[in-house]
C-alpha cells in the first residue's frame, strides 16, 4: 500500500506552477516549472483561469487545498494577493502551505511589506528571488538571508 | 525596471558582481562609444516606452478590447525594435514582452532576442536574457538548442552568479540533447566547494537524470558525498536528487538503503540541535529539510524490514517531540505519519500515527483536519481497529462546513461500518443524508443501502433504514434503488403490510419524492388487499378503506409533480387492485381510462391495455394480475454484475429504450402481462397490425445465459429458410437432427403455457418429463399464426440461465400458414440439475409480407411443478 510516494516515475516536478494573482484575478506572477507539452496554449490558459476562479471563490470555511485534474492546488490569500501553487498529488499539503508562507515572508523582508504594486513593478526582482527559492519545481533554499543575499548585492551595486 | 536603463547603474551593477569580469566594459572609451551610438539611435527613433509606463497603461485600460489594443500596439513597436537590431533597448523590450507574455498574449517572437541577450557579456543582459529563456523557451522549439553553447560557457564562468543563472535556466528548460551535452559540466559543479553552486547543480542533475536515466550512474558518488555537507540547501537538494534516483531505479534504491543511518543522523541533528535562526520556522528547525528526509526514508523503508527497523526510533522521536501548536509542526507530523504507515513499522508506532491523525481531526485548522481525513481514508483498510477508535471524531466531521471535509468523512464513515456499530453510524449518516447538499445524496444513499444489506441486524431494521433513505434522498437517489428496494420488500414476506403502511404514511406527507412514490405504488398494487383488511399487528395501524387507497393513487396519477414513470407504476397498481378490491371496480375502471388519450405513448398504451383487460373473462384478469412471483436473489445479483441495474421487476412496469423494429409504430407494452397469459384456452387478443418490441434488456440478460440457436429448419413446402444465427458469438449448440417432429399437445401432468403471443403469432409450450423427479424436461413448442398473411422464415431461438442446459431440436418447418391453418413444432430439451426456477428468453425472427421482424420476450410463467 502506498499512501505517500508513488512508484510510478511520472512526477517530473514537485511544483507544477506558481501563480500570484490579485483579488480581481489578474495574474501578477506566473511561472511554470513543468514543461508544457504544447506551450501555453488556449487550454492551458483556460485551466489557469479556472484555477484562479476557484481559488478566489473558496470561502473562509473551506480548506486551502483541492484536487484539480492530475495535480493538487494549494493556495493562500494575503490581503489583496492570492498565492497559488500547483503540486503533485502526493505532496505534503501542509508543507507546501508553509512554503507559500516562506515565499511571502521573503518578499516581505525584501520589499519591506510586500504589496501588489511592488510585485508588479519589480517583476525581475521577484523572479530573481523565486529562482533562488525554486528550481526545477523543487525547493532550493528556505533561509531568507541566503535567498536575498544575491538580490540585495545587486541592489547595492545598482544604487551606487 | 527603469533602473536598468540607466547606464551608470548598468555598469556599476556588473562591476560589483565581479570586478574582474567585464572589466573592459568599464573602460571610459567604450562607454563613450556606446553613448554616441545611443545618441545616434535616438535621432532615428524615439526611446521605447518603459515597462513601468506600459504596466500603467495596461492597467488603465477600461475594457479587455482596450487592453488588447494597447498590447498589440506595444508588441508591434517591440517587433520593430527587434528588427532594427537595437541592442540598447533590447533588455527593456524583452522585459516588457515578458510582462505581456504573463498576461497571456503570444510572445514567441522574443525567443531569439533572449539568445542574443544571453550571449552578451554583460550581467544585466544575461540576467534578463536567461529569465526570458526560462519563460519563453520550451523543448518544442529548436531555438532552445541554440542556447546550449551559451549555457556551456556560462557554467564554466568564474563568477558564481553567472553560473547560477545558467544553472537556473538549465534546470527549467533542459532537454534530452542538452542533458547529454551538459551532464559533465553539472557533475563537475556538484564537486565544487561552493554551496551556492552545488545546491543548484544538484537540482539540475535531477532534471538531467529525469530526461536521460542512463546518465544516473555518473551522479551517484557525488550525490552520496553531498549528504556529508552541513549546508541546509545542499542537503535539501541532495535528498531530492537521491529521491529521484531511487524512484527511477530499484538498484539505486537498494544502494541508498545503506544511507539510512546517515539520514537518521541528519534528522536527529535537526531535532536535537539548538536554535538555528536561519532555517527556523516558528521554533522548528528547517521543516522543509525534515519533510524531505522523512519522505526519502519512506521510499527507502518501504518493503524493506531492515531499513524500516533502522528508522523506527527516529520516527517515534519525531512523532512525540514535534511542536503541534503551529501548522509547520503539523506538516512534519503529517509526513511522519505517512512514512510510518508506508514502511514496515512496528504496530505500536502505527497506532501512534493513527492517533496523531485522530488528534488532527480535533484541530481548529480545517487544513489539518483535511489531511487527517484524507490519510485515515487511505489507511483505514490496513489499520482498521486503530481508525475505528476515532469513530466519534470522524462522525463529528460530517457536520463540518467544508464540502471536501464532509465528503471524506462520509467515505470514512462508510468504511468503518460493521455489525457492531451499524445502528449508531447509520443513524448519524441518515441525519447527514437528510441535511447534506444534493451532490452527496446519490452516493450516500447508495452506500447506506449497501451497508444496510451487508450488516443489518434484522429485517425490520433493514427495511426501516432503506425506507428512511428513500424519504431523505428523495429524487437524488439512483434509479436502481427503486428496484432493489422492491426486491427487498418482496423477500421480507412477514413485513409486507407493515412496509406498505410505512410507505403510505410517508407518501401522504410527501408525494414529490418519485422513487418513494414508485415503491409505494408497487407495494399498494401487490399488497393492497392486506392493507385494507387491517391485518397489521402494529401499534397504530392505519385504518384505510378501499376508497382511501384509490384516492391516494388517483392523487398520484393526476398530480403534475409525478413523473411519467411514477404514473405508470400507479396505473399498474390500480389494475392490480382490480383483483384485490371488490367494492370499487367501477372506480378502478374509471381511473384506468384517465390516460386513454395521454400524450405520453407509454401511459396511453398502458391505460388502453389495462382497460381492455376488463373485456376479457375475469379468470384471465385474475391470472394476469396474480402477485409477482418471488425473485431469485441470485438472478438479481447476476443481473447486477452484468451492469443491468434495472432489476427484473422493472421489466414488468417500465419498458424503456426498446429497439424499434423496422418502421412500424413503436408499440411498447408490458410484455409480462401477455407472457403471463397462463390459460391456453383464452381467446387470443385481437391481432394488431403493429409489430412490437419486447424485453428492454434481453441482450443484457443474454450475457449470463447459455444460448442455443435453433437448428436449421427443414425446408418445408418449397421455401428455403435462412439458417439460424447465434445471438452471441462463441456460444453454440450443435444443431441436432429431428428426433420428434410430432407435437404432443396434451400433457396430462403439466398445464401448457403460452410463451409468446403478439401480432397474431402465438407460441404455446407443452411439457413432458420422464418422471416427476427427473431434472430432464422436454418442451414441445407449437407456433401458430392467426394473421391473414403467412409468416415465412420463422426461426425460434431461446436462452436459459447458466445453470440449465438447453438443446433445441430442428423445427418442423419455417413457414406458418395464415388463419391458424397450420403450425410449426419444435422440441426443446432442458436439463435442470440444480432444480432452479426456469426462466427463458426468446428471440423470434420471421418475415411477414416481405418485412423481416424480430421479436424478443422473456418467459417467467413456467409452472413451478416443473422444477420442484
Interface residues (C-beta under 8 A of the other chain):
Chain A: X1 X2 X3 X4 X5 X7 X9 X11 X12 X27 X29 X30 X31 X33 X35 X36 X38 X39 X40 X45 X48 X61 X62 X63 X64 X65 X66 X92 X93 X94 X95 X97 X98 X99 X102 X120 X121 X122 X123 X124 X127 X128 X131 X135 X136 X138 X139 X140 X141 X142 X143 X145 X146 X150 X153 X154 X156 X157 X158 X159 X160
Chain B: X1 X3 X4 X9 X12 X13 X15 X16 X17 X51 X52 X55 X95 X98 X99 X102 X103 X104 X127 X128 X131 X134 X135 X138 X139 X140 X161 X164 X167 X168 X171 X172 X173 X196 X199 X200 X203 X204 X206 X207 X210 X232 X233 X236 X237 X240 X247 X248 X278 X279 X281 X286 X287 X288 X291 X292 X295 X298 X299 X302 X327 X328 X330 X331 X332 X334 X335 X338 X339 X341 X342 X366 X367 X368 X369 X370 X371 X375 X378 X379 X381 X382 X401 X402 X403 X404 X405
